[in-house]
Amino acid sequence: MSDAVPAEAPAALVNRVQMAAILGVAKTTLDEWVKRGCPVHRPARAKGSPARFDVARVVRWRLQDAMRRAWEPHSRPSPLG
């Protein structure tokens, strides 16, 4: 039996339309997330050259972003009403 660590799977790269569909959000929502720091594997360079997203990295970012935003003081209801 080998103790070798398995190599990381190659990145699953998808375009903007596919990434939005995977996440169940509108393309414009994905665009807003990119403005907030969502990782883009390869930005669109020109019309006809679509951006590419690494599915795992985007999902990881989304989870971290949701947790961070959930714990921001201004996003929680005040205990005073």
mmCIF file of the N, C-alpha and C atoms, coordinates in Angstrom:
data_MODEL
# 
_entry.id   MODEL 
# 
loop_
_atom_site.group_PDB 
_atom_site.id 
_atom_site.type_symbol 
_atom_site.label_atom_id 
_atom_site.label_alt_id 
_atom_site.label_comp_id 
_atom_site.label_asym_id 
_atom_site.label_entity_id 
_atom_site.label_seq_id 
_atom_site.pdbx_PDB_ins_code 
_atom_site.Cartn_x 
_atom_site.Cartn_y 
_atom_site.Cartn_z 
_atom_site.occupancy 
_atom_site.B_iso_or_equiv 
_atom_site.pdbx_formal_charge 
_atom_site.auth_seq_id 
_atom_site.auth_comp_id 
_atom_site.auth_asym_id 
_atom_site.auth_atom_id 
_atom_site.pdbx_PDB_model_num 
ATOM 1   N N  . MET A 1 1  ? 0.850   -1.177 0.000   1.00 0.00 ? 1  MET A N  1 
ATOM 2   C CA . MET A 1 1  ? 0.000   0.000  0.000   1.00 0.00 ? 1  MET A CA 1 
ATOM 3   C C  . MET A 1 1  ? 0.893   1.237  0.000   1.00 0.00 ? 1  MET A C  1 
ATOM 4   N N  . SER A 1 2  ? 0.509   2.229  -0.772  1.00 0.00 ? 2  SER A N  1 
ATOM 5   C CA . SER A 1 2  ? 1.315   3.436  -0.903  1.00 0.00 ? 2  SER A CA 1 
ATOM 6   C C  . SER A 1 2  ? 0.778   4.542  -0.002  1.00 0.00 ? 2  SER A C  1 
ATOM 7   N N  . ASP A 1 3  ? 1.701   5.334  0.557   1.00 0.00 ? 3  ASP A N  1 
ATOM 8   C CA . ASP A 1 3  ? 1.312   6.476  1.377   1.00 0.00 ? 3  ASP A CA 1 
ATOM 9   C C  . ASP A 1 3  ? 1.309   7.764  0.566   1.00 0.00 ? 3  ASP A C  1 
ATOM 10  N N  . ALA A 1 4  ? 1.413   7.662  -0.734  1.00 0.00 ? 4  ALA A N  1 
ATOM 11  C CA . ALA A 1 4  ? 1.472   8.839  -1.595  1.00 0.00 ? 4  ALA A CA 1 
ATOM 12  C C  . ALA A 1 4  ? 0.164   9.617  -1.528  1.00 0.00 ? 4  ALA A C  1 
ATOM 13  N N  . VAL A 1 5  ? 0.295   10.909 -1.512  1.00 0.00 ? 5  VAL A N  1 
ATOM 14  C CA . VAL A 1 5  ? -0.877  11.785 -1.517  1.00 0.00 ? 5  VAL A CA 1 
ATOM 15  C C  . VAL A 1 5  ? -1.360  11.904 -2.949  1.00 0.00 ? 5  VAL A C  1 
ATOM 16  N N  . PRO A 1 6  ? -2.660  11.672 -3.183  1.00 0.00 ? 6  PRO A N  1 
ATOM 17  C CA . PRO A 1 6  ? -3.147  11.759 -4.562  1.00 0.00 ? 6  PRO A CA 1 
ATOM 18  C C  . PRO A 1 6  ? -2.998  13.180 -5.099  1.00 0.00 ? 6  PRO A C  1 
ATOM 19  N N  . ALA A 1 7  ? -2.692  13.265 -6.369  1.00 0.00 ? 7  ALA A N  1 
ATOM 20  C CA . ALA A 1 7  ? -2.555  14.576 -7.010  1.00 0.00 ? 7  ALA A CA 1 
ATOM 21  C C  . ALA A 1 7  ? -3.910  15.259 -7.045  1.00 0.00 ? 7  ALA A C  1 
ATOM 22  N N  . GLU A 1 8  ? -3.883  16.569 -6.937  1.00 0.00 ? 8  GLU A N  1 
ATOM 23  C CA . GLU A 1 8  ? -5.114  17.342 -7.001  1.00 0.00 ? 8  GLU A CA 1 
ATOM 24  C C  . GLU A 1 8  ? -5.708  17.216 -8.400  1.00 0.00 ? 8  GLU A C  1 
ATOM 25  N N  . ALA A 1 9  ? -7.010  17.065 -8.467  1.00 0.00 ? 9  ALA A N  1 
ATOM 26  C CA . ALA A 1 9  ? -7.685  16.943 -9.761  1.00 0.00 ? 9  ALA A CA 1 
ATOM 27  C C  . ALA A 1 9  ? -7.507  18.239 -10.545 1.00 0.00 ? 9  ALA A C  1 
ATOM 28  N N  . PRO A 1 10 ? -7.447  18.134 -11.861 1.00 0.00 ? 10 PRO A N  1 
ATOM 29  C CA . PRO A 1 10 ? -7.325  19.350 -12.659 1.00 0.00 ? 10 PRO A CA 1 
ATOM 30  C C  . PRO A 1 10 ? -8.548  20.250 -12.436 1.00 0.00 ? 10 PRO A C  1 
ATOM 31  N N  . ALA A 1 11 ? -8.337  21.525 -12.547 1.00 0.00 ? 11 ALA A N  1 
ATOM 32  C CA . ALA A 1 11 ? -9.416  22.493 -12.330 1.00 0.00 ? 11 ALA A CA 1 
ATOM 33  C C  . ALA A 1 11 ? -10.516 22.301 -13.360 1.00 0.00 ? 11 ALA A C  1 
ATOM 34  N N  . ALA A 1 12 ? -11.752 22.396 -12.902 1.00 0.00 ? 12 ALA A N  1 
ATOM 35  C CA . ALA A 1 12 ? -12.903 22.365 -13.800 1.00 0.00 ? 12 ALA A CA 1 
ATOM 36  C C  . ALA A 1 12 ? -13.173 23.810 -14.198 1.00 0.00 ? 12 ALA A C  1 
ATOM 37  N N  . LEU A 1 13 ? -12.856 24.162 -15.425 1.00 0.00 ? 13 LEU A N  1 
ATOM 38  C CA . LEU A 1 13 ? -13.036 25.531 -15.895 1.00 0.00 ? 13 LEU A CA 1 
ATOM 39  C C  . LEU A 1 13 ? -14.309 25.641 -16.714 1.00 0.00 ? 13 LEU A C  1 
ATOM 40  N N  . VAL A 1 14 ? -15.084 26.675 -16.415 1.00 0.00 ? 14 VAL A N  1 
ATOM 41  C CA . VAL A 1 14 ? -16.345 26.908 -17.122 1.00 0.00 ? 14 VAL A CA 1 
ATOM 42  C C  . VAL A 1 14 ? -16.451 28.390 -17.470 1.00 0.00 ? 14 VAL A C  1 
ATOM 43  N N  . ASN A 1 15 ? -17.368 28.701 -18.373 1.00 0.00 ? 15 ASN A N  1 
ATOM 44  C CA . ASN A 1 15 ? -17.569 30.104 -18.735 1.00 0.00 ? 15 ASN A CA 1 
ATOM 45  C C  . ASN A 1 15 ? -18.584 30.758 -17.788 1.00 0.00 ? 15 ASN A C  1 
ATOM 46  N N  . ARG A 1 16 ? -18.849 32.017 -18.003 1.00 0.00 ? 16 ARG A N  1 
ATOM 47  C CA . ARG A 1 16 ? -19.726 32.809 -17.122 1.00 0.00 ? 16 ARG A CA 1 
ATOM 48  C C  . ARG A 1 16 ? -21.134 32.230 -17.061 1.00 0.00 ? 16 ARG A C  1 
ATOM 49  N N  . VAL A 1 17 ? -21.695 31.858 -18.197 1.00 0.00 ? 17 VAL A N  1 
ATOM 50  C CA . VAL A 1 17 ? -23.054 31.314 -18.245 1.00 0.00 ? 17 VAL A CA 1 
ATOM 51  C C  . VAL A 1 17 ? -23.120 30.009 -17.459 1.00 0.00 ? 17 VAL A C  1 
ATOM 52  N N  . GLN A 1 18 ? -22.144 29.137 -17.670 1.00 0.00 ? 18 GLN A N  1 
ATOM 53  C CA . GLN A 1 18 ? -22.111 27.861 -16.960 1.00 0.00 ? 18 GLN A CA 1 
ATOM 54  C C  . GLN A 1 18 ? -21.920 28.064 -15.464 1.00 0.00 ? 18 GLN A C  1 
ATOM 55  N N  . MET A 1 19 ? -21.029 28.993 -15.068 1.00 0.00 ? 19 MET A N  1 
ATOM 56  C CA . MET A 1 19 ? -20.774 29.230 -13.646 1.00 0.00 ? 19 MET A CA 1 
ATOM 57  C C  . MET A 1 19 ? -22.032 29.740 -12.963 1.00 0.00 ? 19 MET A C  1 
ATOM 58  N N  . ALA A 1 20 ? -22.729 30.675 -13.598 1.00 0.00 ? 20 ALA A N  1 
ATOM 59  C CA . ALA A 1 20 ? -23.971 31.195 -13.017 1.00 0.00 ? 20 ALA A CA 1 
ATOM 60  C C  . ALA A 1 20 ? -25.000 30.071 -12.865 1.00 0.00 ? 20 ALA A C  1 
ATOM 61  N N  . ALA A 1 21 ? -25.086 29.194 -13.859 1.00 0.00 ? 21 ALA A N  1 
ATOM 62  C CA . ALA A 1 21 ? -26.037 28.083 -13.793 1.00 0.00 ? 21 ALA A CA 1 
ATOM 63  C C  . ALA A 1 21 ? -25.675 27.105 -12.676 1.00 0.00 ? 21 ALA A C  1 
ATOM 64  N N  . ILE A 1 22 ? -24.401 26.806 -12.526 1.00 0.00 ? 22 ILE A N  1 
ATOM 65  C CA . ILE A 1 22 ? -23.951 25.898 -11.466 1.00 0.00 ? 22 ILE A CA 1 
ATOM 66  C C  . ILE A 1 22 ? -24.341 26.450 -10.100 1.00 0.00 ? 22 ILE A C  1 
ATOM 67  N N  . LEU A 1 23 ? -24.189 27.767 -9.931  1.00 0.00 ? 23 LEU A N  1 
ATOM 68  C CA . LEU A 1 23 ? -24.489 28.398 -8.642  1.00 0.00 ? 23 LEU A CA 1 
ATOM 69  C C  . LEU A 1 23 ? -25.968 28.730 -8.470  1.00 0.00 ? 23 LEU A C  1 
ATOM 70  N N  . GLY A 1 24 ? -26.731 28.652 -9.547  1.00 0.00 ? 24 GLY A N  1 
ATOM 71  C CA . GLY A 1 24 ? -28.157 28.964 -9.480  1.00 0.00 ? 24 GLY A CA 1 
ATOM 72  C C  . GLY A 1 24 ? -28.428 30.446 -9.309  1.00 0.00 ? 24 GLY A C  1 
ATOM 73  N N  . VAL A 1 25 ? -27.577 31.280 -9.910  1.00 0.00 ? 25 VAL A N  1 
ATOM 74  C CA . VAL A 1 25 ? -27.745 32.731 -9.808  1.00 0.00 ? 25 VAL A CA 1 
ATOM 75  C C  . VAL A 1 25 ? -27.765 33.343 -11.215 1.00 0.00 ? 25 VAL A C  1 
ATOM 76  N N  . ALA A 1 26 ? -28.187 34.581 -11.290 1.00 0.00 ? 26 ALA A N  1 
ATOM 77  C CA . ALA A 1 26 ? -28.171 35.306 -12.555 1.00 0.00 ? 26 ALA A CA 1 
ATOM 78  C C  . ALA A 1 26 ? -26.738 35.673 -12.930 1.00 0.00 ? 26 ALA A C  1 
ATOM 79  N N  . LYS A 1 27 ? -26.502 35.830 -14.212 1.00 0.00 ? 27 LYS A N  1 
ATOM 80  C CA . LYS A 1 27 ? -25.167 36.237 -14.674 1.00 0.00 ? 27 LYS A CA 1 
ATOM 81  C C  . LYS A 1 27 ? -24.782 37.581 -14.071 1.00 0.00 ? 27 LYS A C  1 
ATOM 82  N N  . THR A 1 28 ? -25.744 38.469 -13.900 1.00 0.00 ? 28 THR A N  1 
ATOM 83  C CA . THR A 1 28 ? -25.441 39.780 -13.313 1.00 0.00 ? 28 THR A CA 1 
ATOM 84  C C  . THR A 1 28 ? -25.025 39.651 -11.849 1.00 0.00 ? 28 THR A C  1 
ATOM 85  N N  . THR A 1 29 ? -25.576 38.669 -11.142 1.00 0.00 ? 29 THR A N  1 
ATOM 86  C CA . THR A 1 29 ? -25.157 38.417 -9.756  1.00 0.00 ? 29 THR A CA 1 
ATOM 87  C C  . THR A 1 29 ? -23.703 37.965 -9.732  1.00 0.00 ? 29 THR A C  1 
ATOM 88  N N  . LEU A 1 30 ? -23.347 37.063 -10.628 1.00 0.00 ? 30 LEU A N  1 
ATOM 89  C CA . LEU A 1 30 ? -21.966 36.614 -10.730 1.00 0.00 ? 30 LEU A CA 1 
ATOM 90  C C  . LEU A 1 30 ? -21.046 37.796 -11.042 1.00 0.00 ? 30 LEU A C  1 
ATOM 91  N N  . ASP A 1 31 ? -21.483 38.685 -11.912 1.00 0.00 ? 31 ASP A N  1 
ATOM 92  C CA . ASP A 1 31 ? -20.694 39.883 -12.244 1.00 0.00 ? 31 ASP A CA 1 
ATOM 93  C C  . ASP A 1 31 ? -20.453 40.734 -10.999 1.00 0.00 ? 31 ASP A C  1 
ATOM 94  N N  . GLU A 1 32 ? -21.481 40.900 -10.167 1.00 0.00 ? 32 GLU A N  1 
ATOM 95  C CA . GLU A 1 32 ? -21.338 41.671 -8.928  1.00 0.00 ? 32 GLU A CA 1 
ATOM 96  C C  . GLU A 1 32 ? -20.361 40.988 -7.975  1.00 0.00 ? 32 GLU A C  1 
ATOM 97  N N  . TRP A 1 33 ? -20.429 39.669 -7.897  1.00 0.00 ? 33 TRP A N  1 
ATOM 98  C CA . TRP A 1 33 ? -19.500 38.935 -7.040  1.00 0.00 ? 33 TRP A CA 1 
ATOM 99  C C  . TRP A 1 33 ? -18.067 39.125 -7.508  1.00 0.00 ? 33 TRP A C  1 
ATOM 100 N N  . VAL A 1 34 ? -17.862 39.130 -8.826  1.00 0.00 ? 34 VAL A N  1 
ATOM 101 C CA . VAL A 1 34 ? -16.509 39.348 -9.367  1.00 0.00 ? 34 VAL A CA 1 
ATOM 102 C C  . VAL A 1 34 ? -16.000 40.714 -8.926  1.00 0.00 ? 34 VAL A C  1 
ATOM 103 N N  . LYS A 1 35 ? -16.865 41.722 -8.936  1.00 0.00 ? 35 LYS A N  1 
ATOM 104 C CA . LYS A 1 35 ? -16.470 43.064 -8.472  1.00 0.00 ? 35 LYS A CA 1 
ATOM 105 C C  . LYS A 1 35 ? -16.090 43.041 -6.995  1.00 0.00 ? 35 LYS A C  1 
ATOM 106 N N  . ARG A 1 36 ? -16.698 42.118 -6.223  1.00 0.00 ? 36 ARG A N  1 
ATOM 107 C CA . ARG A 1 36 ? -16.407 41.995 -4.786  1.00 0.00 ? 36 ARG A CA 1 
ATOM 108 C C  . ARG A 1 36 ? -15.233 41.077 -4.495  1.00 0.00 ? 36 ARG A C  1 
ATOM 109 N N  . GLY A 1 37 ? -14.653 40.472 -5.529  1.00 0.00 ? 37 GLY A N  1 
ATOM 110 C CA . GLY A 1 37 ? -13.476 39.649 -5.295  1.00 0.00 ? 37 GLY A CA 1 
ATOM 111 C C  . GLY A 1 37 ? -13.582 38.193 -5.685  1.00 0.00 ? 37 GLY A C  1 
ATOM 112 N N  . CYS A 1 38 ? -14.689 37.774 -6.251  1.00 0.00 ? 38 CYS A N  1 
ATOM 113 C CA . CYS A 1 38 ? -14.823 36.397 -6.704  1.00 0.00 ? 38 CYS A CA 1 
ATOM 114 C C  . CYS A 1 38 ? -13.713 36.093 -7.713  1.00 0.00 ? 38 CYS A C  1 
ATOM 115 N N  . PRO A 1 39 ? -13.009 34.978 -7.530  1.00 0.00 ? 39 PRO A N  1 
ATOM 116 C CA . PRO A 1 39 ? -11.875 34.688 -8.413  1.00 0.00 ? 39 PRO A CA 1 
ATOM 117 C C  . PRO A 1 39 ? -12.292 34.340 -9.844  1.00 0.00 ? 39 PRO A C  1 
ATOM 118 N N  . VAL A 1 40 ? -11.539 34.865 -10.790 1.00 0.00 ? 40 VAL A N  1 
ATOM 119 C CA . VAL A 1 40 ? -11.725 34.567 -12.208 1.00 0.00 ? 40 VAL A CA 1 
ATOM 120 C C  . VAL A 1 40 ? -10.422 33.924 -12.670 1.00 0.00 ? 40 VAL A C  1 
ATOM 121 N N  . HIS A 1 41 ? -10.512 32.735 -13.221 1.00 0.00 ? 41 HIS A N  1 
ATOM 122 C CA . HIS A 1 41 ? -9.305  32.028 -13.662 1.00 0.00 ? 41 HIS A CA 1 
ATOM 123 C C  . HIS A 1 41 ? -8.646  32.773 -14.817 1.00 0.00 ? 41 HIS A C  1 
ATOM 124 N N  . ARG A 1 42 ? -9.470  33.182 -15.781 1.00 0.00 ? 42 ARG A N  1 
ATOM 125 C CA . ARG A 1 42 ? -8.963  33.952 -16.913 1.00 0.00 ? 42 ARG A CA 1 
ATOM 126 C C  . ARG A 1 42 ? -10.029 34.974 -17.296 1.00 0.00 ? 42 ARG A C  1 
ATOM 127 N N  . PRO A 1 43 ? -9.770  36.263 -17.057 1.00 0.00 ? 43 PRO A N  1 
ATOM 128 C CA . PRO A 1 43 ? -10.752 37.289 -17.405 1.00 0.00 ? 43 PRO A CA 1 
ATOM 129 C C  . PRO A 1 43 ? -11.001 37.334 -18.910 1.00 0.00 ? 43 PRO A C  1 
ATOM 130 N N  . ALA A 1 44 ? -12.165 37.819 -19.284 1.00 0.00 ? 44 ALA A N  1 
ATOM 131 C CA . ALA A 1 44 ? -12.473 38.020 -20.703 1.00 0.00 ? 44 ALA A CA 1 
ATOM 132 C C  . ALA A 1 44 ? -11.542 39.098 -21.235 1.00 0.00 ? 44 ALA A C  1 
ATOM 133 N N  . ARG A 1 45 ? -10.925 38.815 -22.352 1.00 0.00 ? 45 ARG A N  1 
ATOM 134 C CA . ARG A 1 45 ? -9.985  39.780 -22.919 1.00 0.00 ? 45 ARG A CA 1 
ATOM 135 C C  . ARG A 1 45 ? -10.666 40.689 -23.931 1.00 0.00 ? 45 ARG A C  1 
ATOM 136 N N  . ALA A 1 46 ? -11.629 40.149 -24.639 1.00 0.00 ? 46 ALA A N  1 
ATOM 137 C CA . ALA A 1 46 ? -12.346 40.910 -25.667 1.00 0.00 ? 46 ALA A CA 1 
ATOM 138 C C  . ALA A 1 46 ? -13.641 40.173 -25.983 1.00 0.00 ? 46 ALA A C  1 
ATOM 139 N N  . LYS A 1 47 ? -14.509 40.823 -26.723 1.00 0.00 ? 47 LYS A N  1 
ATOM 140 C CA . LYS A 1 47 ? -15.750 40.180 -27.126 1.00 0.00 ? 47 LYS A CA 1 
ATOM 141 C C  . LYS A 1 47 ? -15.406 38.900 -27.890 1.00 0.00 ? 47 LYS A C  1 
ATOM 142 N N  . GLY A 1 48 ? -16.045 37.819 -27.535 1.00 0.00 ? 48 GLY A N  1 
ATOM 143 C CA . GLY A 1 48 ? -15.758 36.544 -28.167 1.00 0.00 ? 48 GLY A CA 1 
ATOM 144 C C  . GLY A 1 48 ? -14.687 35.739 -27.448 1.00 0.00 ? 48 GLY A C  1 
ATOM 145 N N  . SER A 1 49 ? -14.099 36.318 -26.401 1.00 0.00 ? 49 SER A N  1 
ATOM 146 C CA . SER A 1 49 ? -13.104 35.626 -25.583 1.00 0.00 ? 49 SER A CA 1 
ATOM 147 C C  . SER A 1 49 ? -13.650 35.593 -24.158 1.00 0.00 ? 49 SER A C  1 
ATOM 148 N N  . PRO A 1 50 ? -14.512 34.606 -23.849 1.00 0.00 ? 50 PRO A N  1 
ATOM 149 C CA . PRO A 1 50 ? -15.206 34.607 -22.558 1.00 0.00 ? 50 PRO A CA 1 
ATOM 150 C C  . PRO A 1 50 ? -14.283 34.367 -21.368 1.00 0.00 ? 50 PRO A C  1 
ATOM 151 N N  . ALA A 1 51 ? -14.691 34.912 -20.237 1.00 0.00 ? 51 ALA A N  1 
ATOM 152 C CA . ALA A 1 51 ? -13.982 34.661 -18.983 1.00 0.00 ? 51 ALA A CA 1 
ATOM 153 C C  . ALA A 1 51 ? -14.122 33.190 -18.641 1.00 0.00 ? 51 ALA A C  1 
ATOM 154 N N  . ARG A 1 52 ? -13.148 32.665 -17.908 1.00 0.00 ? 52 ARG A N  1 
ATOM 155 C CA . ARG A 1 52 ? -13.185 31.279 -17.456 1.00 0.00 ? 52 ARG A CA 1 
ATOM 156 C C  . ARG A 1 52 ? -13.104 31.283 -15.930 1.00 0.00 ? 52 ARG A C  1 
ATOM 157 N N  . PHE A 1 53 ? -13.916 30.447 -15.317 1.00 0.00 ? 53 PHE A N  1 
ATOM 158 C CA . PHE A 1 53 ? -13.982 30.340 -13.864 1.00 0.00 ? 53 PHE A CA 1 
ATOM 159 C C  . PHE A 1 53 ? -13.604 28.933 -13.437 1.00 0.00 ? 53 PHE A C  1 
ATOM 160 N N  . ASP A 1 54 ? -12.836 28.835 -12.346 1.00 0.00 ? 54 ASP A N  1 
ATOM 161 C CA . ASP A 1 54 ? -12.497 27.554 -11.729 1.00 0.00 ? 54 ASP A CA 1 
ATOM 162 C C  . ASP A 1 54 ? -13.616 27.269 -10.722 1.00 0.00 ? 54 ASP A C  1 
ATOM 163 N N  . VAL A 1 55 ? -14.413 26.245 -11.004 1.00 0.00 ? 55 VAL A N  1 
ATOM 164 C CA . VAL A 1 55 ? -15.605 25.961 -10.198 1.00 0.00 ? 55 VAL A CA 1 
ATOM 165 C C  . VAL A 1 55 ? -15.274 25.832 -8.710  1.00 0.00 ? 55 VAL A C  1 
ATOM 166 N N  . ALA A 1 56 ? -14.266 25.056 -8.373  1.00 0.00 ? 56 ALA A N  1 
ATOM 167 C CA . ALA A 1 56 ? -13.926 24.836 -6.960  1.00 0.00 ? 56 ALA A CA 1 
ATOM 168 C C  . ALA A 1 56 ? -13.531 26.136 -6.267  1.00 0.00 ? 56 ALA A C  1 
ATOM 169 N N  . ARG A 1 57 ? -12.719 26.950 -6.929  1.00 0.00 ? 57 ARG A N  1 
ATOM 170 C CA . ARG A 1 57 ? -12.290 28.212 -6.316  1.00 0.00 ? 57 ARG A CA 1 
ATOM 171 C C  . ARG A 1 57 ? -13.467 29.155 -6.106  1.00 0.00 ? 57 ARG A C  1 
ATOM 172 N N  . VAL A 1 58 ? -14.385 29.211 -7.068  1.00 0.00 ? 58 VAL A N  1 
ATOM 173 C CA . VAL A 1 58 ? -15.544 30.107 -6.945  1.00 0.00 ? 58 VAL A CA 1 
ATOM 174 C C  . VAL A 1 58 ? -16.461 29.631 -5.821  1.00 0.00 ? 58 VAL A C  1 
ATOM 175 N N  . VAL A 1 59 ? -16.712 28.341 -5.751  1.00 0.00 ? 59 VAL A N  1 
ATOM 176 C CA . VAL A 1 59 ? -17.571 27.811 -4.683  1.00 0.00 ? 59 VAL A CA 1 
ATOM 177 C C  . VAL A 1 59 ? -16.945 28.083 -3.321  1.00 0.00 ? 59 VAL A C  1 
ATOM 178 N N  . ARG A 1 60 ? -15.641 27.866 -3.200  1.00 0.00 ? 60 ARG A N  1 
ATOM 179 C CA . ARG A 1 60 ? -14.943 28.141 -1.937  1.00 0.00 ? 60 ARG A CA 1 
ATOM 180 C C  . ARG A 1 60 ? -15.060 29.615 -1.576  1.00 0.00 ? 60 ARG A C  1 
ATOM 181 N N  . TRP A 1 61 ? -14.842 30.506 -2.558  1.00 0.00 ? 61 TRP A N  1 
ATOM 182 C CA . TRP A 1 61 ? -14.953 31.945 -2.311  1.00 0.00 ? 61 TRP A CA 1 
ATOM 183 C C  . TRP A 1 61 ? -16.372 32.300 -1.873  1.00 0.00 ? 61 TRP A C  1 
ATOM 184 N N  . ARG A 1 62 ? -17.355 31.722 -2.532  1.00 0.00 ? 62 ARG A N  1 
ATOM 185 C CA . ARG A 1 62 ? -18.756 32.043 -2.226  1.00 0.00 ? 62 ARG A CA 1 
ATOM 186 C C  . ARG A 1 62 ? -19.097 31.655 -0.794  1.00 0.00 ? 62 ARG A C  1 
ATOM 187 N N  . LEU A 1 63 ? -18.647 30.489 -0.369  1.00 0.00 ? 63 LEU A N  1 
ATOM 188 C CA . LEU A 1 63 ? -18.907 30.066 1.013   1.00 0.00 ? 63 LEU A CA 1 
ATOM 189 C C  . LEU A 1 63 ? -18.234 31.012 2.011   1.00 0.00 ? 63 LEU A C  1 
ATOM 190 N N  . GLN A 1 64 ? -16.984 31.353 1.750   1.00 0.00 ? 64 GLN A N  1 
ATOM 191 C CA . GLN A 1 64 ? -16.267 32.267 2.638   1.00 0.00 ? 64 GLN A CA 1 
ATOM 192 C C  . GLN A 1 64 ? -16.913 33.639 2.651   1.00 0.00 ? 64 GLN A C  1 
ATOM 193 N N  . ASP A 1 65 ? -17.332 34.121 1.489   1.00 0.00 ? 65 ASP A N  1 
ATOM 194 C CA . ASP A 1 65 ? -17.974 35.432 1.394   1.00 0.00 ? 65 ASP A CA 1 
ATOM 195 C C  . ASP A 1 65 ? -19.302 35.447 2.145   1.00 0.00 ? 65 ASP A C  1 
ATOM 196 N N  . ALA A 1 66 ? -20.077 34.380 1.998   1.00 0.00 ? 66 ALA A N  1 
ATOM 197 C CA . ALA A 1 66 ? -21.369 34.306 2.692   1.00 0.00 ? 66 ALA A CA 1 
ATOM 198 C C  . ALA A 1 66 ? -21.170 34.288 4.204   1.00 0.00 ? 66 ALA A C  1 
ATOM 199 N N  . MET A 1 67 ? -20.171 33.536 4.664   1.00 0.00 ? 67 MET A N  1 
ATOM 200 C CA . MET A 1 67 ? -19.898 33.502 6.104   1.00 0.00 ? 67 MET A CA 1 
ATOM 201 C C  . MET A 1 67 ? -19.434 34.866 6.613   1.00 0.00 ? 67 MET A C  1 
ATOM 202 N N  . ARG A 1 68 ? -18.535 35.497 5.868   1.00 0.00 ? 68 ARG A N  1 
ATOM 203 C CA . ARG A 1 68 ? -18.027 36.806 6.276   1.00 0.00 ? 68 ARG A CA 1 
ATOM 204 C C  . ARG A 1 68 ? -19.167 37.819 6.353   1.00 0.00 ? 68 ARG A C  1 
ATOM 205 N N  . ARG A 1 69 ? -20.016 37.832 5.339   1.00 0.00 ? 69 ARG A N  1 
ATOM 206 C CA . ARG A 1 69 ? -21.116 38.795 5.306   1.00 0.00 ? 69 ARG A CA 1 
ATOM 207 C C  . ARG A 1 69 ? -22.151 38.512 6.385   1.00 0.00 ? 69 ARG A C  1 
ATOM 208 N N  . ALA A 1 70 ? -22.324 37.250 6.737   1.00 0.00 ? 70 ALA A N  1 
ATOM 209 C CA . ALA A 1 70 ? -23.294 36.896 7.785   1.00 0.00 ? 70 ALA A CA 1 
ATOM 210 C C  . ALA A 1 70 ? -22.849 37.399 9.147   1.00 0.00 ? 70 ALA A C  1 
ATOM 211 N N  . TRP A 1 71 ? -21.537 37.527 9.345   1.00 0.00 ? 71 TRP A N  1 
ATOM 212 C CA . TRP A 1 71 ? -21.020 37.934 10.639  1.00 0.00 ? 71 TRP A CA 1 
ATOM 213 C C  . TRP A 1 71 ? -20.651 39.401 10.718  1.00 0.00 ? 71 TRP A C  1 
ATOM 214 N N  . GLU A 1 72 ? -20.836 40.157 9.631   1.00 0.00 ? 72 GLU A N  1 
ATOM 215 C CA . GLU A 1 72 ? -20.549 41.593 9.698   1.00 0.00 ? 72 GLU A CA 1 
ATOM 216 C C  . GLU A 1 72 ? -21.556 42.247 10.633  1.00 0.00 ? 72 GLU A C  1 
ATOM 217 N N  . PRO A 1 73 ? -21.096 43.135 11.508  1.00 0.00 ? 73 PRO A N  1 
ATOM 218 C CA . PRO A 1 73 ? -22.003 43.751 12.497  1.00 0.00 ? 73 PRO A CA 1 
ATOM 219 C C  . PRO A 1 73 ? -23.215 44.432 11.880  1.00 0.00 ? 73 PRO A C  1 
ATOM 220 N N  . HIS A 1 74 ? -23.053 45.116 10.763  1.00 0.00 ? 74 HIS A N  1 
ATOM 221 C CA . HIS A 1 74 ? -24.189 45.852 10.200  1.00 0.00 ? 74 HIS A CA 1 
ATOM 222 C C  . HIS A 1 74 ? -25.218 44.936 9.541   1.00 0.00 ? 74 HIS A C  1 
ATOM 223 N N  . SER A 1 75 ? -24.883 43.673 9.313   1.00 0.00 ? 75 SER A N  1 
ATOM 224 C CA . SER A 1 75 ? -25.829 42.778 8.660   1.00 0.00 ? 75 SER A CA 1 
ATOM 225 C C  . SER A 1 75 ? -26.674 41.991 9.664   1.00 0.00 ? 75 SER A C  1 
ATOM 226 N N  . ARG A 1 76 ? -26.328 42.081 10.945  1.00 0.00 ? 76 ARG A N  1 
ATOM 227 C CA . ARG A 1 76 ? -27.088 41.368 11.958  1.00 0.00 ? 76 ARG A CA 1 
ATOM 228 C C  . ARG A 1 76 ? -28.156 42.290 12.562  1.00 0.00 ? 76 ARG A C  1 
ATOM 229 N N  . PRO A 1 77 ? -29.322 41.751 12.861  1.00 0.00 ? 77 PRO A N  1 
ATOM 230 C CA . PRO A 1 77 ? -30.348 42.588 13.503  1.00 0.00 ? 77 PRO A CA 1 
ATOM 231 C C  . PRO A 1 77 ? -29.906 43.044 14.887  1.00 0.00 ? 77 PRO A C  1 
ATOM 232 N N  . SER A 1 78 ? -30.288 44.225 15.227  1.00 0.00 ? 78 SER A N  1 
ATOM 233 C CA . SER A 1 78 ? -29.943 44.779 16.532  1.00 0.00 ? 78 SER A CA 1 
ATOM 234 C C  . SER A 1 78 ? -30.763 44.099 17.617  1.00 0.00 ? 78 SER A C  1 
ATOM 235 N N  . PRO A 1 79 ? -30.149 43.741 18.745  1.00 0.00 ? 79 PRO A N  1 
ATOM 236 C CA . PRO A 1 79 ? -30.922 43.146 19.842  1.00 0.00 ? 79 PRO A CA 1 
ATOM 237 C C  . PRO A 1 79 ? -31.864 44.156 20.485  1.00 0.00 ? 79 PRO A C  1 
ATOM 238 N N  . LEU A 1 80 ? -31.658 45.447 20.181  1.00 0.00 ? 80 LEU A N  1 
ATOM 239 C CA . LEU A 1 80 ? -32.514 46.480 20.763  1.00 0.00 ? 80 LEU A CA 1 
ATOM 240 C C  . LEU A 1 80 ? -33.734 46.768 19.907  1.00 0.00 ? 80 LEU A C  1 
ATOM 241 N N  . GLY A 1 81 ? -33.835 46.095 18.760  1.00 0.00 ? 81 GLY A N  1 
ATOM 242 C CA . GLY A 1 81 ? -35.028 46.250 17.932  1.00 0.00 ? 81 GLY A CA 1 
ATOM 243 C C  . GLY A 1 81 ? -34.874 47.178 16.874  1.00 0.00 ? 81 GLY A C  1 
# 
